[in-house]
Amino acid sequence: MHTLWPDPTAAEATDQALESVYAYPENLDRPWVQVNFVTSLDGAVSVGGRSSGLSGPGDQRVFHIHRDICDVILVGAATALIERYRGLKRNEVRAERRARLGLAELPPVAVVTAKASITPDSLLVSDTIVPPIILTCESAPPDRRKALADAGADVVVVGDEDVDLVAAMTELNRRGLRRVDCEGGPRLFGHMIVAELVDQLCLTLSPLLTACDAGRIVGGPTLTAPRGMKLHAVLRDGDFLMLTYRR
């Protein structure tokens, strides 16, 4: 993997060099949200319903670095279900990296779900070391919320009929979880954009043409005007490009 921008003369990127490229700002006093996606050249966000068909070794390497340098992983319930999420586990590389960076041993997964649709037997709840955070709202069935709480999840009500993402960020901030690694899906990303909560987008371009009817990386509400972003870094791994834009 080589850096094309900002330093095209750089040698092949080491893991620590990649940590520097994707590092969160220091001394954060609020949640700072990085969003990650992979897309085909013709805009598909998945192949066969999942994103793994678009990924490659370099993209996976960066994906795990994103997870290892964050305080919390944020994901929508549909994506968590489709991509078969579970709690993060310890490994030697993760333990060394997080200890060196002064981070907690493992980041929790925070799931946005207006209906509290994650079940207590989900791997996110049943196969985890750090309890997940369930970001839901008052309209979610009380029995579902209670069942999740009884199973050990940190159930947080933020909003009435839908999840208030600004309030959700306030709750993450209250827990000291300011380095937010958002892994989608498209609908959550769209609402995060509208709420002015996206600080950085890390977008991998996969060298594939799919000609399929998969959605794009963003869905949900429509903006009244586009949001401008600035190029922060470009990396290449074979025919894959990894682009980073900041607000």
BELFENZI-V791856 format. One record per pair of residues at least 12 apart in sequence whose ideal C-beta (glycine too) atoms are under 7 Angstrom apart, sorted by the first residue. I is the first residue (numbers start at 0). J is the second residue. Records with the same first field share a line. If there is no record, write none. Layout:
I: J ; J
//
This chain:
0: 12 ; 57 ; 234 ; 235 ; 236
1: 234 ; 235
2: 234
3: 233 ; 234 ; 235
4: 230 ; 232 ; 233
5: 232
12: 234
14: 64
17: 61 ; 64
18: 64 ; 68
20: 232
21: 64 ; 65 ; 68
22: 68
23: 68 ; 178
27: 177
29: 172 ; 177
30: 168 ; 171 ; 172 ; 177 ; 179
31: 177 ; 178 ; 179 ; 198
32: 179 ; 181 ; 191 ; 196 ; 197 ; 198
33: 65 ; 179 ; 180 ; 181 ; 198 ; 199 ; 201
34: 181 ; 188 ; 191 ; 197 ; 200
35: 62 ; 65 ; 180 ; 182 ; 201
36: 183 ; 202 ; 216
37: 50 ; 53 ; 54 ; 58 ; 203 ; 205
38: 53 ; 202 ; 204 ; 205 ; 216
39: 53 ; 205 ; 207 ; 208 ; 209
40: 204 ; 206 ; 207 ; 208
41: 208 ; 209 ; 210
42: 215
43: 209 ; 211 ; 213
44: 185 ; 213 ; 214 ; 215 ; 216
45: 213
46: 209 ; 211
48: 81
49: 81 ; 82
50: 82
53: 205 ; 207
55: 205 ; 236 ; 237 ; 239
56: 236
57: 236 ; 237 ; 239 ; 241
58: 203 ; 239 ; 241
61: 241
65: 180 ; 201
66: 87 ; 106 ; 180
67: 93 ; 96 ; 97
68: 100 ; 178
69: 106 ; 178 ; 179 ; 180
70: 102 ; 106 ; 176 ; 177 ; 178
71: 106 ; 107 ; 109 ; 171 ; 176 ; 179
72: 106 ; 108 ; 109 ; 180 ; 182
73: 109 ; 111 ; 179 ; 180 ; 181
74: 108 ; 110 ; 182 ; 183
75: 111 ; 183 ; 184 ; 186 ; 187
76: 110 ; 111 ; 112 ; 116 ; 117
77: 184
78: 182 ; 183 ; 184
79: 110 ; 117 ; 123
84: 108 ; 122 ; 123
85: 122 ; 123 ; 126 ; 127
86: 108 ; 123 ; 126 ; 127 ; 128 ; 129 ; 131
87: 105 ; 106
88: 128
89: 104 ; 105
105: 128 ; 129
107: 129 ; 130 ; 131 ; 132
108: 123 ; 131
109: 132 ; 134 ; 171
110: 123 ; 131 ; 133 ; 134
111: 134 ; 162 ; 167 ; 187
112: 133 ; 135
113: 135 ; 136 ; 139 ; 161 ; 162
114: 139
115: 133 ; 135 ; 139 ; 140 ; 143 ; 144 ; 147
117: 133 ; 147
119: 146 ; 147 ; 150
124: 147 ; 150 ; 151 ; 152
130: 151 ; 152 ; 153
131: 152
132: 153 ; 155
133: 147 ; 152 ; 153 ; 154 ; 155
134: 155 ; 157 ; 162 ; 167
135: 154 ; 156 ; 162
136: 156 ; 157 ; 158 ; 159 ; 160 ; 161 ; 162
137: 156 ; 159
138: 159 ; 160
155: 170
157: 170
164: 190 ; 191 ; 194 ; 196
165: 194
168: 196
185: 214 ; 215 ; 216 ; 217 ; 218
186: 218 ; 219
188: 216 ; 217
189: 217 ; 218 ; 219 ; 220
190: 219 ; 220
192: 217 ; 222 ; 226
193: 220 ; 222
197: 246
198: 245 ; 246
199: 243 ; 244 ; 245
200: 228 ; 244
201: 241 ; 243
202: 242
203: 239 ; 241
204: 239 ; 240 ; 242
205: 239
206: 238 ; 239
228: 244 ; 245 ; 246
229: 244 ; 245
230: 244
231: 243 ; 244 ; 245
//
